[in-house]
Every structure is written in C-alpha cells, then in structure tokens.
Amino acid sequence: MTKPRVLAMLPGLEGLLGAFDVVHPPADENRAAFLRDVAPTLEAAVVIGSHPIPGDLMDALTGLKLIAAFGAGYDGFDPAALKARGVALTNCPSINNEDVADVAMGLLLSVTRDIAKGDALVRAGEWRKGLAWPRSLKGRRLGIVGMGAIGASIAARAAPFGLEVRWHGPRAKDDVPYPYEADLLALATWADILAVACRADASTEKLIDARIIAALGAEGVLINVSRGSVVDEDALIEALKARALYGAGLDVFAEEPTPAARWSDVPNVTLTPHLAGGTRDSIIASGRLVAENLRRHFAGEPLATPVTA
C-alpha cells in the first residue's frame, strides 16, 4: 500500500511518522520544480507552530487540507484564514506543559539564587567574586501571565517554594484556586516575579512592555517561557542594563536564534535556547499525536485535536 505523502517543515520526523511518506521542501535549485510538481499534490503539512510556511510554498500547496502543528503553539498561523481556505489546523495541547513549567522554575532559581552566575565564577577560578547575598524565594509574590496548562503547572510548582501566586489573563476562571487580577499593570506592581506563559497572538504582542517592566521594579524578576513576541525585548534589555530590573530568565526571544552579541553585556540574565518544551518524552508524545491527526485526516475521521479558536 502506498503511504500518504506529508510535507514536513522540520527535520527528523521520519522515525515518528513511519506510516507516512515524509517529504521536505528543497531550498536549492530544485525548489522551483518541487513547487510546480510536488507541492500541489500534498494534502497535509507538519509544521512548527511559530514558523509560518513560506509564502511561495503556501501558494503552491493548492491541495492542502491539513496543517498539523508539532507542539502546543500555532502563533505562526491564522486559524480563521486557514478555515476560509478549507484547511484544518491541529496542535498538540497539554503534552509538554509540565516540561515548560520545569524550565520556568529552573530559570527563576538560576536568576534569583545566582546559579548560572555562580557556575561561571567557579569555572573562572573566581569563587564568589562579586556575588551579593540573594533574597530567599519564600514569601515572595509570583504573578503569572496566562493560566492555561503551562501557567497552572508553574503555579503548582511555586507553592512548595513558599511563593504567593496571583494571575492575569483575558478572563477569570472558576476552576483556578489563585486570585485573579484583571489589570496586568496592577499584577506587575504587586509581584516580585512575573512569569509569562500566555498564548502568543496579535493581542499579546509586546504585552510586557516598558510600563509593565517598570512596575516590576528594581527588585523584580521576569521569566518568559511563552514566545519572544510577548515581551518588548529592547525595553527589557534597557531595564536590565540600567539596573531598573533585578533579573530575567528567558527561553524564548524576539529573533531565534537570538544574536549572542545582543546579550553579551546584559547583567543577571539566564538564557536557554527555546528548549523548555523539548524533552524526549514530549517529542515522542507529540509525534504520536501528530501521526494520529494525520491518520484520521487520511481516513476521513474527526481530527483528535482540532484548533477551533
């Protein structure tokens, strides 16, 4: 039996999608022929949700019926525009939220307890040179922006550290046991730490701007495991350099990969290369869910995790 052909916009999926004939778009002199002869025959594409399909390729995918996002996010795609074109969109929700929350807490611990800075000093043979006594986490106030699966997982991890939790989002939720703050500025003013875990879309672009960062203040800490677009990165860097913000922990950036030189003289920041959701466990689980959505599509069955927003 011939395997259904699937376009893959990320490498290394052959092992996870063994039931399908996985094809990758060429970037060389063969691209024009691929766009002309192959792209129109493809019904399904597997993508990274934050990376739109290039315009020339999207235009050539005239038979496209399904885009399956590998991961929870799909901010690189407009569900309404895809629906109007007759293209379904799926994602992988509630698979890696625990993993992302782990990294959020790791970034918080690194920034507040000088873990990355301490590691660098030991390796440089400078022991505790320049380190001040940090504050304890116990009793500090954590504001969480976005109380979806990731935000809830961060909150659950925060309680054993003695952190007081409040949160902000588009609307209150009856099933959340933490106080809701409708005003983001008020939350930032109250908080010692602001953890950003909201969905990235047009409504949240640069949501964490200079005003919110200023409200956190000189003792404040910002953690971002959402998307780089949610934070005004220039304002953040300016505040860190001016010591108007104590520190930041970032797994996501305005541009990825982020230029190393951009951070070379920025104090008290721990940076990780957008790895929070990428564990072997979550990648395998996401691959299985993507494969199931593809199987259902080609079998004419209802999709497992359609995006309806």
N, C-alpha and C positions, 0 to 999 in steps of 0.2 A: 504494500500500500504506500502511495506517495505521501510524504509528510507535508503538512501545510507549511507554506513559506511565511516567515515572520521577519520583519525588519527589526534589527537591534541597533539602538543608538548608543550602546555601551558595550565594552568588550567582556569576554569571559563568561557568556551566558550559555554556551553550548552544553555544558555539563548539567545545568539546571533546567534547560529546556530541551531535553533529549527527544521529546515527542515531535519536535518541530524542526524544520529546515531553517536554521538561523542565518540570515544574510546581513552583511554590514555595508553601508554605503561607502564606496571608494572616494578618496579625496584627491586622486591623481587624474591623469589624462583619461582614465576610464569612466570618470564621473558622468560625462555627457551621455555616453551610451547607456549607463545604468539608469539615469533619469528618463531616458527615452524608452528603453526596452523592458526594464525590470520593475521600476517603481510603480507604474500603472497597474501591475499585476498583484500588488501586495495589499492584503486586506487589513493586516494588523501590524502594529509597531510597539516595541518595548522601549521605554524612554526613562531617563532620569527626570523626575518631575519638575526640577528647577531649570532644566535646559530645553528651550523650545527647539522643535525640529527646524532646521534652516529653511528659509523661505522657498528657495528653488526646489528643494526636496519635497516640502509640503505641497507645493503646487503640482508636482509631478505625481503625487500619490492620489490619483484620481479615483482609485477603487478602495480607498481607506475606509474601514468601518469601525476599527477599534484602536485606541491608544491605551496601553497598559503601563501605568507609571510604577517603576520599581522603587518603592518606598511610599511613605505616607503623603509627602508633599506633591503638589501638582501646580505650583505657582507659575510655572512657565507656560501654562495652557489656560485658555478661556473656555470653561465648560459650556457656556451658552453659545459661543461661536462654533464650537465643535458640534453641539447638538443641532444647530441650524444647518450644518453641513452634512448631518446624518452620521456623525462619528461619535461612538460611545467612548467614555473615559472611565478607567478604573484605577484604583490605587491600592496600597497595602496598609490599611489603618491598624493601629493598636498592635503592632508587631514589635517595633523597636523602641517604644516609649520608655520602657524600663532602662534600656541601654543608654538612651539620650539623657535620662534623669541621672544616671550614674555619673556621666561625664560632667553634667551641670554641677553636681556636688563636688566632683573632683576639682573642677576649675575654681569653685568657691573656696575650697580648702587650700588650694595652691596659693590663691591671691591673698586670703586673709591670714594664713599661717606661714607664708613665705617659703613654701615647699620648692617651687621651681627656682626661686632666687637662692635658697639655701643650697640646693643641688649645685648650682653654678659656682657658688663660693667654695664649696668643698672641693670641686674639681679644679678650681683655680688655686688651691692652696691658701685661701684667704679666710677660711673658717667662718666666723660670724661677722666679718668686717662690714660695717655699715648697716647691720640689721638693728632695727629698733624692736622693743618688746611689742608683739602684736596683741590685739584685743581678742578675748575669748568669743566664740560664736554663741555661747549660751546666753540667752536673754536678748539677743539681737533680733531685729524685725526684718522679716523677709516678705517683700512684695512680689507676687508672681503675676506676670502679664500673660494671660491666656490660661484658662483652666480646662484644657482638653486632656487627652490621655497623658501627654508629657507633663503639663503643669501639675496634674493630680499626682503623678509619680514623684515629681520634685517635692511637692508638699508632704507626701508620705515619708520621704527620706529626711525632710527638715525637722520633723517633730522630735526624733530621738536626739538631735543635736541641741535641743532646747530653744529652737527658733520659733518666734511668734509669726504666724502666717496670716496675711490678707491677700486678696487678689483683685484683679481688674480684667474685665472682658466686655464684649458688646452688650451682654445682659446677664443678670443674676441667674443662678441655677439653684433649684430647690434641694438637689441632692449633694451639694458641696458643703462640708461642715466648717468651712473657714469664712470669716467675714468678707463680704463683697464690698468693693469700693468702686462706685460708678465713675469717679473722677480720677483719671490717671495721674494728673499733677498732684492731687491730694495723696494718692498712694505713694508716689515718689517722695513727697515731703515727709511722710510718716516713716518710710522704710529706711533701714540701714543698707539693705541689699535689695537689688531689683533683678529678678531672673526673668528673662524674656523667652517665652515659649509659645507665642501666639502663631496663628497661621499667617503666612506672607501672601498678601494680595495688594491691590491698589489702595485699599482702605488703611493698611498698616505700613505703607511705605514711609520711612523716616518717622515712625510713630514716636520713637525715643529720640527726641531732638535736643537741641541745646537747652531748652527750657526745662525739660524733664531731667536732664543730666545735672543742671544747676540745682534743681530741687533735691536731688540725692545728696549733694554737698561734698565737702572736702573729706569726710569720713565715709562716704558712700562707696559701694561696690556694684558694678554692673556685670551680669552674666548673660551671655547671649548664645542660646542653642536653637534659635528659631531660623532665621535667614538674615544674611547681612543687610538686606534691603530695609529691614525693620529699624535699624539704628543709623542715625546720622554719624557715619564713621569719622568724618572730618571734625565734627563737634566733639566727639568722644576723644579723639587724639589730642585736640587742643586742650580739653579739660584735664586730661592726664598729665600733659606736659606742664600745665600751669599749676599742678597740684590742687586743682579745684575738684578733683575726684580722687579717692584713695587708690582705686584699682579696678581692673576689669579682667574677666575671663571670657575668651571668645573662641568658639568653634566654627563660626561662620563669618563671612566677610563680604564687603560690598563687591569686590572683584575676587574671583577664585581661579587659580591660586593667587593669594594676596602677595604683592611685591614685598620681599624681605626688607628692602630699604625703608619701606614705609613705617616699619616698627623698630628700626634699629636704635632710636634714641627715645622711645616711649617708655616711661618708667612704670613699674609694678603692673605688668600685664602678662597673663599666661595665655598662650596661643596654641591651638591644636588645629590640624588641617582637615576640618569638616569630617571628623571621624566618629562623632558621637553615636550615630545610629548603625555603624558598620561593625557588627560582631559576626563571627561565623554563624552563630545561631540565627540571628535576624536575617542575614543574607540568604541562608538556606530556606527559612520560613517564607521570606518574601518571594524567592524564586518559585517555591511551590504554589504560592497564591497567584502569582503572575501566570504560571503554567495552567492553573485551574481556570482562571478567567479566559485564557486563550482557548483551552479545550471547550469550555462552554460556548464561546463565540462560534467556533467552527462546527459545534454540534447543534447550534441553534437553540441553546438552552439559556435561561436567565443568567446574567453575569453574577458572580459571587459578591463583588464589592464595587458596584457602580457608583460613580460620583454624581450626585444629584443636585449639589449646590450650584 
